Amino acid sequence: MRFSERARAITPSSTFAFDARAKEMVRKGIDVVSFGTGEPDFDTPKLIQDAGIEAIQKGVTRYTPVAGLLPLREAICRKMKEDHGLSYEPSQVLVSSGAKMSLYIAFQVLLSPGDEVLIPAPYWVSYVEQVKLADGVPVIVPSTEKDGFRIKPEALRKYITPKTRVLLLNSPSNPSGAVYTEAEIRAIAEVACEHDLTIVSDEIYEKLIYDGNSHFSIAQVSPELQDRTILINGVSKTYAMTGWRIGYAVGPKEAIKLMSNLQGHSTSNASSIGQYASITALTGSQDAFRTMKAEFEKRRNLMVERVNKIPGFSCRKPEGAFYVFANISELLHKTLSGVTINSGDDLADVLLDHAHVAVIPGSGFGMPDFVRFSYATSINRIEEGLDRIREYLSLQLNLEKVV
Ligand SMILES: Cc1ncc(COP(=O)(O)O)c(C=O)c1O
């Protein structure tokens, strides 16, 4: 069988690959502490579960309009108004099989061959591949830990060429947890206007922002920015609904129409049951979400404190999402269990094999001297996993055991 150049050029998702390795070890009976997962460890709240069951029993089990059930699109419009003060009509909303699909379709509709997309690093693994699949050219804009993993307008300007079409924004960020302030978003918006850029704003972690802060969407800057932005969101992370596969895109009518046409020839509508349950997620009681968020915040605080006590590791306190992005450059060129550590990939391998702890190497996110920890796991497991790493490294580096 012969395969297309397009398919052969795809780099498999590093997070899925590493997670699969850890799961295989668990299947063999090894007690692995996994900090690899990119999904909440909580069950979908009962209220939403019940809505899914009701959908099945009421017969909401047939094709829906390609763009999604009207009551769901109306609920999304109300959410946009209440959370961001933004007015949209249901014809400006496309519900898809997960936010990942929303992003995929957005790039397919926005890009022509050779169009450049600015992607700030560290970035979520799928952006680069999705841009390439749309014949676009990913242009990576590096950020620094010192700047809180947030790009500055000056840095952005350096990477703009006559071929730049789209700017990808992801706040809060996976993997860094960084959240842009309103002032920073406004400054970036100016660059987008100067250079006539379209913005794809992935706001999937929007509700998971801590310390009493909240999210500011670039679409809120002005009506002009609202017209320039395709905003991506979904229920996966906020409501512990990753398996239900419901995401959505909101944007200018023409863009959504084209995206809907494309979806009509690929997946058609997203799951009718998932859509029905998502109406309850968005419009029902938010108590379960608030409980989950409070737990995430507690875990983040614990994890940041503990990671900074591990020899060779350091991390900043992320403002949102459920990840800690740790700098491991102090461990570079050291030898652990006979392996010379040249990157986060080597370190992640060694930690999985010898400490039985799974972390995700930063290379897949564009920063190889980092590893990502997810705190979508219990406090007990966080303590256990970080103790294992600290003890392993203390022994390997011949440090005194820290009690
Ligand atoms: C930044 C980011 N965007 C989008 C997604 C996709 O979310 P969904 O599960 O709704 O496809 C993820 C999931 O890991 C993510 O981390």
The ligand as an SDF file (V2000), in Angstrom:
LIG
                    3D

 16 16  0  0  0  0  0  0  0  0999 V2000
   -4.9030   23.7200   24.3160 C   0  0  0  0  0  0  0  0  0  0  0  0
   -5.8830   22.6830   23.9270 C   0  0  0  0  0  0  0  0  0  0  0  0
   -6.7630   22.9700   22.9400 N   0  0  0  0  0  0  0  0  0  0  0  0
   -7.6730   22.0760   22.5320 C   0  0  0  0  0  0  0  0  0  0  0  0
   -7.7590   20.8340   23.1280 C   0  0  0  0  0  0  0  0  0  0  0  0
   -8.7840   19.8540   22.5850 C   0  0  0  0  0  0  0  0  0  0  0  0
   -9.8840   19.7120   23.4060 O   0  0  0  0  0  0  0  0  0  0  0  0
  -11.0540   18.6910   23.0110 P   0  0  0  0  0  0  0  0  0  0  0  0
  -10.9350   17.5550   23.9630 O   0  0  0  0  0  0  0  0  0  0  0  0
  -12.3320   19.4620   23.2160 O   0  0  0  0  0  0  0  0  0  0  0  0
  -10.8600   18.2770   21.6090 O   0  0  0  0  0  0  0  0  0  0  0  0
   -6.8750   20.4860   24.1380 C   0  0  0  0  0  0  0  0  0  0  0  0
   -6.9180   19.1420   24.7430 C   0  0  0  0  0  0  0  0  0  0  0  0
   -5.9500   18.6180   25.2470 O   0  0  0  0  0  0  0  0  0  0  0  0
   -5.9220   21.4460   24.5660 C   0  0  0  0  0  0  0  0  0  0  0  0
   -5.0620   21.1850   25.5510 O   0  0  0  0  0  0  0  0  0  0  0  0
  1  2  1  0
  2  3  1  0
  2 15  2  0
  3  4  2  0
  4  5  1  0
  5  6  1  0
  5 12  2  0
  6  7  1  0
  7  8  1  0
  8  9  2  0
  8 10  1  0
  8 11  1  0
 12 13  1  0
 12 15  1  0
 13 14  2  0
 15 16  1  0
M  END
$$$$
